[in-house]
Amino acid sequence: MTYLLLNIPFVAIALAVLAIAVMRGRAPQVRPWLIAAAVMLALTAIFDNAIISSGLVAYDDELISGIRLGVAPVEDFAYTVAALLIIPALWHLWGTRGEASP
C-alpha cells in the first residue's frame, strides 16, 4: 500500500465532516482558516524536512509519488490538511451558538 492510499481515508473523513458543517450552516470562516493553513503547512514543511533530513524518519521511494517539498514527500502533508479540515469543522459543529460563529 502506498502512502497516498493510506492518506485517502483520513482526508475523506475530514472532507465529510467539513461537508456536514457546511450543510448545517456552521462552516468555519475562510480567512482564519487560510491563515491557519498557511502557518500549519509552513511548520509542517520545516519540521518534516528537519526530521527526514536528520534520519529519524525515512520513506520507501517505491511507496511515494516522487513529488517532494525539500526532502519531504507531498504525502506527508496529508495529515496536516486533514487536521486543517476536520478540527475547525468539529469546533463549529460541537460549539454552542454563543461559542462558534457560522
N, C-alpha and C positions, 0 to 999 in steps of 0.2 A: 504494500500500500504506500502510495506517495504522500508526502506531507500536504500537498494540495487536497487530496481526497480526505485526509484526516481533518483538515480545517473546515470542509464544507458543512458538516452538521452544526458546528459551533456558530458559524456565520448565518446559516439558515435559521437556526433558533433565534438568534439575535434579531434578524430581519422580521421574523414572525411576531416577536414581542413588540418591536417598533411599529409594525403594521397595526397591531391591536391598539396600541396607544394612539396612533393617528386616527383610526376609525372611531375611537371613543372621544376624540377631540382633546386628548391630553398629551399631544406630542410636545417634545422639548422644543424650545425656541432655537432658531437656526444659528444666530450669531454666537451665543455662548458655546454651542456645540462645535462650531467651526474653530473657535479659539482653543477649546479643549482638544480637539482633534489635531490641530497644528502642534500644540505643546506635547501631547502624548506620542504622536508619530515621530517628532524630533527626538524626544527622550528615548523612544524605542530604538531608533536608528543609532543613536550614540551608544547606548548601553549594550545593545545586541552586538554591535561591531566590536566593542571592547571585550565582551565575554567570548565571542567567537575567536577574535584575534589572540586572546590570551591562552586559548586552547582548552578552556573549561567545557565548551560545547563544540561538537563537530557535526557536520551534516554529510550524509552519503550523497555524492554528486549524482548518483543514478536515481535518487528519490526526490530531487528538487527540480524546479522548472529551468534552472540555469540563470534566471534573472536575479541579479543581486544589487543591493544598495550597499556599496562598500563590499564587505565580506559576508553580509547578512543576506540570506535568500529572502525574496519577497514573501514567501510563505510564512516567514517568521513574524510578519506584521499582521497576520490574520487574527490573532488573539487580541491584539490591541484594537483592531477595527471592530471585532465582535463586542468587546467591552465598551467601546465608544457608542455602539448602537444600543446595547441592552441596558446598561446602567442608567442612563438618563430616562429611557422609556419606562423602566421599572420604578424609578423615582417618581415620575409623574403619574403612573398608574396606581401606585400604593400610597401616595401622599394624599393628605386630606385637601379639601378645596382651598383652605387658607394657606397651605404649605407650598403647593405647586401651582404655577400658573399655566394654563393651556397655551 
